[in-house]
Amino acid sequence: MKFRKYQAGSIPQALQAVKRDLGTDALIHKTRTRRKGGLMGIGGRLVYEVVASEARRSFAPYKSEVLKCPQNMADASFQTAAADSGGELAKKVMEIHRIVSDLVRRDTSQSANRVPADLREAYLHLLRQDVSAPLAAEIIEALSGRLPPPIRQDRHAVMSKLAEILAERIAVCPDDSPAGRDGRPAVLVLIGPTGVGKTTTLAKLAANFKLKGKNRVGLITIDTYRIAAVDQLKTYADLIGVPLATVLSPAEFIHAMDQMHGMDVVLVDTAGRSQNDTRRLGQLEKFLQSVSADQVHLVLSATSSQACHRRILDQFGHLATGRLIVTKLDEAETFGMVCNVTAWSGSAVSYITAGQEVPDDIARADSRSLARMIVGGYDAS
């Protein structure tokens, strides 16, 4: 296979060059942005680079590569979309996601043919809700065993039973708010990749623990990579009326905990780490080992893709204590990811968030409510 590199002033221009040279079936292998010209990259113009090749004769063996590459494009491009004043880059990324979704749906149509005809609509509904195809097949198999064929003609009965099965499969944490022991406060830590809403979620938890739970609450942040994140948390801390400490090392963390003697719970904000940054993930792991946290919650955004969730769980999953927080449900178009991540990780959802308001827009996870979101409002009782 021969790879060719294309550079242009925008992703659409680069893709147009690929299409012109290699045809509409060309494969995109890598995308990146960089500065060209200027002094040490400063002051240069932004260049979009795409590495592509001609399409292979047989598409099927390489389908996963094709699906993965647009996702990599999206991951890289969303960061620069905001700077694109015309919005063309963001539009192109959304178009790529639409194309990928169409490919997945066409491919899964063959799987749908193996599903009982009277349950095919339910199966396709799960796929449209972004439930992974293998998991959707398992759920439909369970549904088939619980619904006699005559009842399957009743769509309401089918979807209600589907909601019931989903509720059984979505693991949620009990209402086990952390409590201090032996005179020391409980320590609750949020971890996860960048951009999933850890800091806002931490502020929501702090406000609810203090205002509703009547707990004495302290905040600690080790997110010193982003000044804006520290300032944001400081603003929340002042509004809620709780102390905030910023630490750089495990030794400073121990000192900060000593200063918070008498608190009921201490909430810890960590710096967002890319799931691909193994060095900083190692630093986070060492820090957590020194903290002796009572609860570590992995924060996931409901708007991320299946592939992204897989990578995050692979890299962060062993650091969490079996707890997941799902954020940005108000921004999501589908909700099947909740079923996916609990099945893949064996963890349970502790909280969900749907909005930016503090202390509102956060709730304890409820399996039947989440199941109803997936099926579209049918009763899961």
N, C-alpha and C positions, 0 to 999 in steps of 0.2 A: 504494500500500500504506500502511495506517495502522499505526503502531507504538504500543504501549501499554506503560506501565511499571508494574511491580508490586513492592511492597516487603513483606517479611514477616520474621518472626523466624527462619525457616529456609528452605532451598531447597524442601523438600517442600511447605511452606505456600504459597510463592510459585507453585510449579507447579500446585498445586491451584486457586489463583485464576485462573491462566491457563486451565486446563482448563475451569473453570466459565464463564468469559466468552467464550472463543474456541474452545472445543471441543478434542477430543483430537488433532486434526490441526494444531493451532497450531504456528507456527514460532518457535523460540527464537533470537534474534539476538545477545544479549549478556547476560552475567551479571557481577556484581561484588559485593563486600562492602565496607561502609564503616561508620564509627561515626556514630551520630546522637545529637545532644545532647552534653552535657558541655562542657568548656572546650577549644576547639581540637581537638576529637575525643577528648580524654582523658577517660575516665570515662563516655563515652557507651555506649549499647547497640549491639551488632553487628546490622546490618541487611543482609539479602540482597535484592539488586535484580535483577530479570529484565526484559528488554525483549523483547516478543513481538509477533507479528502473526497475523492469520488465515491459514490455509493457502491457497496459490495453487491454482487449479483443476487445473493440470497439475503433477504432482510431478517428473517426470523431468528437465526442464530445470534444476531447482534442487536436484537431489539433493546436489550437492557442498556447497551451503550448509547443508543440513540435517545432513549428516554432520560438517561442520566445527564447527557451533555446539555440539553436545554435547561435542566435544573441548575447545572453549574453556571450557565450563562445568567440565569435569573439571580442566583445567589450573589454573583459578582456585580451584576448590573443594577440591582435595586439600591445599592449603596450610592451609586452615582446618579440615580434617576432624579433625586431631589434637586440636583444641581443643573439638570437639563431644563432650561427655561421654557422650551417649547413643549415639553412633555412627550417628545417623540420616543425617547428611550423607554420610558415607563410603558407607553402604548405598545412598543415592540415586545417588551418582556411579557406583557399580558397576552399578546398574540401567540408568543411561543408557548405559554402555559396552555392556551386554548388548543393549539395544535397537538400538544402532548396528550392532553385529556382526550381528544378525539381518537388518537392512536390507541390509547389504553382501552377506550370503550369498544373500538372495533375489534381489538384483540380478545377482549373478554366476552364478546358475543358468542364465540365458539364454546366457552365454558358455560354460558347461559343455556346453550342447547342441551347440556347434560343435566340441567336442573328440571325437575318436574314442571310441565307446562303451566300448571295452575299455581305454581309458586315462582314463576320466572319474573313476574313483575316485582315481587318482594326482593328477589336477588338483585335485579338491576337497580332497584331503589337503594340498596346497600352500597352498591358500587358507585352510584351517583353521589352518595353521601361520603365517599372516600374511605369506606371500609375496605381493607385489603382483600383481594380476590380469594385467597385461601381461607381467610377468616369468614368472609361472607358465605363461602360454600359450607363451612362447618355450621354456621348459624342456620342456614336453610335446611341442612340435614336434620338439625335438632327440631326445627319448625315442622318439617315433614313428619317426624315421629310423633308430634303432639296434635296434629290436625288431621282428622279423617278427611278423605277426598271430598265428601259432600259439603263439608264446611268451608273448604277452600274457595268455593265460589263466592263467598261473602267477603268482600275486600276489607270491610271493617274488622271482621273476625280475624282475618289473616294478619293485618297490621297490628291489631291489639295483642295478639299472641306473639308477634315478632317483638314488640316493645317489651313484653314480659321476659322473653328470652334474653334480650339485650340487657335489661336491668339486672338479670342474674349474672351476666358476664362482666359487667362494668364494676370493678372492685372500687369501693370507697372506704376511706378511713373512718373509724368511729370518732365521735366527738371527744377526742382525748387531748384537750388543750394541755400544753406542757405545764408542769408544776415543779417548783423548786423542791429540793430535798436537802436535809442536813444543813439548813441555813444558807444554802447557795441557790441563786436563781436558776431556773431552767434556761437552757440555751437552745434557741431555734435558729437555724441557718438556712438561707436561700441560696441555691446555686443554679447555674444554667448559662446558656450562651448569651451573647449580646443581643439586645433588642427585644427581649421577651417580656419586659416589664417587671423585673425583680424589685427595683427600688420603690416604684409605686405600690406594688403588692405588699412590700414590707411596711410601708407607711399605713396602708389599710389595716393590716394585722395589728400594728401597734395601736392605732386608734381604737380598734374594736376591743383589744385586750384591756385597754385602759378605761374607755368610756362605757363599754357594755359589761365587760368582765370585772371592772373595778380592781384591776391588777396594777401593781407598781411596775412600770415598764422602762427599760433602758434600750438604747440603740447603739450598735457598734458597726462601723463600716470599714471594710478592708479594701474598698474600691477606690484606691488612690490613683488609678490610671486615668480617670475622667474627673476633672475638677467640677464639671457641671453636675455630675452625680452626687458629689459631696455637698455641693450647694443646695441641690434639690432636697436631699435628705435633711439637711440642716433647717431648711424652711419648714418641712413637715414636722420635724422635732419641736421647733419653736411653737408651731400652731397647736400641736397636741399637748405640749408642755411636758416633754420627756427629755432626759439628758442624752447627748450624742457624743461618742468618742470615735476618733479616727485613728486607726492603728496601721502600722507598716510591717509588723513582725509578730510571731507567736509570743515573744516576750512582752511586747507592748500590749498584746491582747490580754495576757494574764494580769498585767497592771491595771488595764481598763476594767476588768472584771472585779478586781479588788476595790476599785473606786465605786462600783455599782453594788456594793454589799447592801443587802436589805431589799433589793428588787425581787419581784416575783418571777419575772421573765425578761431575758435579754434577747433581742432580735438582731441577727447579724446579716448585713448586706455584703455580698462578695462581688468582685469585679467580674463582668461578663467575659467568658473565655470562648473563643471559637472552638467548636468541637473538633477542628482540625489542628489546633495549636497544642501539640503534645507537651511542649516544654512548660507552658503556663498551666496546663491541666495538672502536670506533676507538682507544680508549686502549690496549687490549690489543694491537692491531695495531702501534701505534707502539712499544710496549715490546718486542715480539718482533723488530722491525726493528733495535733497538739491541743485542739480546742475541747475535745470530749463533749460534743454537742448531744443534746437529748433528742433533737429531731433535725434532720437535714432533708429539705424539700427541694426536689428538682423542678424548676419552673419551665414549662413548655408553652409555646404560643399555638393557639388553635389555628392560626393562619399559615403555619408552615406545611411543607409537603411531607408525604410519607417517607421519602428518601431522607429528608432532613431529620425527621423524628428518629429514624433508624440510627443515623450517625450520632445524634445527641445521646440516645439511650446507650449506644455502644461505649461512648466515651465518658459519660457522666453517671450512668446508671449505678455503678458499683459504689459511688460516693454518697448516694442518697440512702436514707433509712427506710426504703420501701414506700416513699411518699412522693406524689406528684401534685403540682399546682398547674392547672390549665388556665391560661390567660387569653384575653382578647376574643372571647366568644362572641362579643358584639360585632366584631369585625369579620368573623368567619362566615363563609358561604355554605360550608358543610361541617358536620359535627362527628363524623365517623372516626376521626382521629382519637377520640376518647376511648373508643372500644379497642382500637389498634394498640395504643401505647400501654394500656393496662394488660392486654394479652401478651404483647411482646416482652414486657419488663417484669411481669409478675408483681408489679407495684400497685398501690391503690391511690386514687385521687383524694386529696385532702380538702382542697379549696378550688373554687372556680372564680374567675373575675370577668366582668362584662362592662367595661367602662373605666373612665379615669377618675371618677369622683372618690375623694377620701373623706369620711371612712366608709362610704357606701360602695356599691358595685363589687362586693365580694361576698361569697356565701360558702358555707360548708357544702361539699359535694354530696349530691343525692342521686343514687343510681337510677331511680325511676324518672326523675326530672330529665336527666341526661339522655335516657332511652327515648323519652317522648320527643326531645329535640331531634334525635336521629330519624325517628319515623314520621315526624311532622305533626305532633300533637295528639297522637292516639294514646288512649289511657293504658298505662303500664300496670294498673292494679289487677 
